Amino acid sequence: MLSFFNEEVASISSEVIEQFMNYLWPGNVRELEKVIERGVVLAKGNVIHVDRLPEEIKDAELTSGQQDFTGNTLSESVELLETKMIKDILDETSGNREKAAKMLGISLRSLQYRIKKYFS
């Protein structure tokens, strides 16, 4: 669970999750965390909505095969996105964990922890 969450924000709208899944995340996991922090700060009520996202994420092109995050808590949604990002980068690097960690902007140790947490 990420420690910066405002307890009043309990979830992310399914539209936000769709935009997160469509965005390429050039800034890796850290960029995702910053966008969520911003959404929490700007949220009106207990749900982060699309109108609180940066323009580049709002404009991300839609793709098919979106996962439905409706009903997930904020931390569950973040974990699902983080899991997808890690899996995609590991696939891209043919399983090279050192390269994947560098691309994700996290330490190898942090990546190994997340792999054990999410994929074991």
VOROFI-509458 format. One record per residue (C-alpha): residue number from 0; y, z, x. Coordinates in pm, 1 decimal. Layout:
N
<site k="NUM" yy="Y" zz="Z" xx="X"/>
...
This chain:
120
<site k="0" yy="0.0" zz="0.0" xx="0.0"/>
<site k="1" yy="344.6" zz="-84.3" xx="128.6"/>
<site k="2" yy="575.4" zz="214.5" xx="162.5"/>
<site k="3" yy="904.7" zz="50.7" xx="67.0"/>
<site k="4" yy="828.9" zz="6.3" xx="-303.8"/>
<site k="5" yy="1055.6" zz="160.3" xx="-561.3"/>
<site k="6" yy="829.4" zz="354.3" xx="-796.6"/>
<site k="7" yy="1008.7" zz="203.2" xx="-1097.2"/>
<site k="8" yy="883.4" zz="-147.1" xx="-1008.7"/>
<site k="9" yy="520.9" zz="-160.7" xx="-1113.7"/>
<site k="10" yy="433.0" zz="-530.5" xx="-1110.2"/>
<site k="11" yy="528.0" zz="-887.0" xx="-1031.1"/>
<site k="12" yy="549.3" zz="-1145.6" xx="-1308.6"/>
<site k="13" yy="282.0" zz="-1416.2" xx="-1310.6"/>
<site k="14" yy="556.1" zz="-1676.8" xx="-1257.1"/>
<site k="15" yy="659.9" zz="-1502.9" xx="-933.9"/>
<site k="16" yy="299.3" zz="-1495.4" xx="-816.1"/>
<site k="17" yy="270.2" zz="-1868.6" xx="-887.8"/>
<site k="18" yy="580.2" zz="-1936.0" xx="-677.5"/>
<site k="19" yy="445.4" zz="-1713.1" xx="-399.5"/>
<site k="20" yy="121.8" zz="-1912.6" xx="-399.6"/>
<site k="21" yy="313.4" zz="-2243.0" xx="-384.0"/>
<site k="22" yy="542.5" zz="-2141.4" xx="-99.1"/>
<site k="23" yy="423.7" zz="-2216.7" xx="256.5"/>
<site k="24" yy="550.4" zz="-1886.5" xx="408.2"/>
<site k="25" yy="679.8" zz="-2009.5" xx="742.3"/>
<site k="26" yy="783.8" zz="-1652.4" xx="816.5"/>
<site k="27" yy="430.1" zz="-1523.3" xx="753.9"/>
<site k="28" yy="342.7" zz="-1179.6" xx="612.4"/>
<site k="29" yy="674.3" zz="-1032.0" xx="726.1"/>
<site k="30" yy="864.7" zz="-1286.5" xx="518.3"/>
<site k="31" yy="651.0" zz="-1197.4" xx="215.8"/>
<site k="32" yy="728.8" zz="-828.9" xx="264.8"/>
<site k="33" yy="1102.9" zz="-899.8" xx="289.1"/>
<site k="34" yy="1099.0" zz="-1111.8" xx="-27.6"/>
<site k="35" yy="916.3" zz="-836.5" xx="-215.6"/>
<site k="36" yy="1157.9" zz="-573.9" xx="-82.2"/>
<site k="37" yy="1444.9" zz="-788.4" xx="-208.8"/>
<site k="38" yy="1275.6" zz="-830.7" xx="-545.5"/>
<site k="39" yy="1228.9" zz="-456.0" xx="-578.2"/>
<site k="40" yy="1592.7" zz="-389.0" xx="-497.4"/>
<site k="41" yy="1719.8" zz="-655.9" xx="-736.3"/>
<site k="42" yy="1466.2" zz="-598.5" xx="-1016.5"/>
<site k="43" yy="1595.3" zz="-508.7" xx="-1358.1"/>
<site k="44" yy="1328.1" zz="-289.9" xx="-1512.3"/>
<site k="45" yy="979.7" zz="-243.7" xx="-1375.9"/>
<site k="46" yy="879.5" zz="-608.8" xx="-1315.4"/>
<site k="47" yy="1000.1" zz="-853.5" xx="-1050.6"/>
<site k="48" yy="1093.9" zz="-1183.4" xx="-1219.1"/>
<site k="49" yy="1151.5" zz="-1533.7" xx="-1076.5"/>
<site k="50" yy="1529.5" zz="-1509.0" xx="-1108.3"/>
<site k="51" yy="1523.2" zz="-1245.4" xx="-830.5"/>
<site k="52" yy="1357.9" zz="-1475.2" xx="-575.7"/>
<site k="53" yy="1536.6" zz="-1665.3" xx="-298.6"/>
<site k="54" yy="1611.4" zz="-2028.4" xx="-390.3"/>
<site k="55" yy="1364.0" zz="-2176.2" xx="-140.6"/>
<site k="56" yy="1078.5" zz="-1988.8" xx="-306.3"/>
<site k="57" yy="1197.2" zz="-2066.0" xx="-659.1"/>
<site k="58" yy="1199.9" zz="-2434.4" xx="-561.7"/>
<site k="59" yy="846.7" zz="-2434.0" xx="-412.6"/>
<site k="60" yy="648.5" zz="-2724.1" xx="-551.9"/>
<site k="61" yy="377.5" zz="-2632.3" xx="-800.7"/>
<site k="62" yy="15.4" zz="-2684.1" xx="-701.9"/>
<site k="63" yy="-301.0" zz="-2674.0" xx="-903.5"/>
<site k="64" yy="-564.5" zz="-2402.3" xx="-910.0"/>
<site k="65" yy="-331.2" zz="-2107.1" xx="-939.7"/>
<site k="66" yy="-487.2" zz="-1764.3" xx="-972.2"/>
<site k="67" yy="-376.8" zz="-1553.8" xx="-1268.4"/>
<site k="68" yy="-224.5" zz="-1226.9" xx="-1149.4"/>
<site k="69" yy="-126.5" zz="-1106.9" xx="-1496.7"/>
<site k="70" yy="-191.8" zz="-737.9" xx="-1533.5"/>
<site k="71" yy="-211.6" zz="-665.3" xx="-1161.0"/>
<site k="72" yy="0.2" zz="-393.2" xx="-1012.2"/>
<site k="73" yy="254.3" zz="-480.8" xx="-745.9"/>
<site k="74" yy="33.6" zz="-351.9" xx="-464.1"/>
<site k="75" yy="-270.4" zz="-538.1" xx="-604.5"/>
<site k="76" yy="-71.0" zz="-861.5" xx="-618.2"/>
<site k="77" yy="52.5" zz="-814.5" xx="-261.5"/>
<site k="78" yy="-304.0" zz="-752.9" xx="-142.8"/>
<site k="79" yy="-426.4" zz="-1069.4" xx="-316.9"/>
<site k="80" yy="-150.5" zz="-1275.7" xx="-156.8"/>
<site k="81" yy="-206.8" zz="-1118.7" xx="183.4"/>
<site k="82" yy="-580.4" zz="-1185.3" xx="155.5"/>
<site k="83" yy="-515.2" zz="-1550.5" xx="70.5"/>
<site k="84" yy="-272.3" zz="-1591.0" xx="360.7"/>
<site k="85" yy="-517.2" zz="-1434.9" xx="606.9"/>
<site k="86" yy="-805.6" zz="-1648.9" xx="481.6"/>
<site k="87" yy="-596.3" zz="-1967.4" xx="496.7"/>
<site k="88" yy="-475.4" zz="-1896.9" xx="852.2"/>
<site k="89" yy="-825.2" zz="-1803.6" xx="970.8"/>
<site k="90" yy="-953.0" zz="-2130.9" xx="824.1"/>
<site k="91" yy="-669.1" zz="-2318.3" xx="994.9"/>
<site k="92" yy="-746.8" zz="-2156.4" xx="1331.2"/>
<site k="93" yy="-1125.8" zz="-2199.7" xx="1291.7"/>
<site k="94" yy="-1165.8" zz="-1822.5" xx="1293.8"/>
<site k="95" yy="-963.4" zz="-1760.5" xx="1610.8"/>
<site k="96" yy="-832.7" zz="-1411.3" xx="1536.6"/>
<site k="97" yy="-585.4" zz="-1395.0" xx="1823.6"/>
<site k="98" yy="-423.7" zz="-1721.8" xx="1718.8"/>
<site k="99" yy="-431.4" zz="-1619.0" xx="1351.3"/>
<site k="100" yy="-264.9" zz="-1284.8" xx="1426.7"/>
<site k="101" yy="10.4" zz="-1461.7" xx="1618.7"/>
<site k="102" yy="65.8" zz="-1710.8" xx="1335.1"/>
<site k="103" yy="76.2" zz="-1427.1" xx="1080.5"/>
<site k="104" yy="324.4" zz="-1232.6" xx="1293.1"/>
<site k="105" yy="101.5" zz="-925.7" xx="1318.4"/>
<site k="106" yy="-96.6" zz="-765.4" xx="1598.0"/>
<site k="107" yy="-461.9" zz="-851.1" xx="1655.1"/>
<site k="108" yy="-546.7" zz="-490.3" xx="1575.2"/>
<site k="109" yy="-359.7" zz="-514.0" xx="1243.2"/>
<site k="110" yy="-542.9" zz="-837.0" xx="1157.9"/>
<site k="111" yy="-878.4" zz="-680.5" xx="1241.6"/>
<site k="112" yy="-794.8" zz="-383.9" xx="1018.4"/>
<site k="113" yy="-700.9" zz="-613.9" xx="729.7"/>
<site k="114" yy="-1014.4" zz="-826.4" xx="774.1"/>
<site k="115" yy="-1228.0" zz="-512.1" xx="757.2"/>
<site k="116" yy="-1028.9" zz="-385.5" xx="455.9"/>
<site k="117" yy="-1029.4" zz="-707.9" xx="253.2"/>
<site k="118" yy="-1342.8" zz="-894.2" xx="359.3"/>
<site k="119" yy="-1605.2" zz="-626.5" xx="429.1"/>
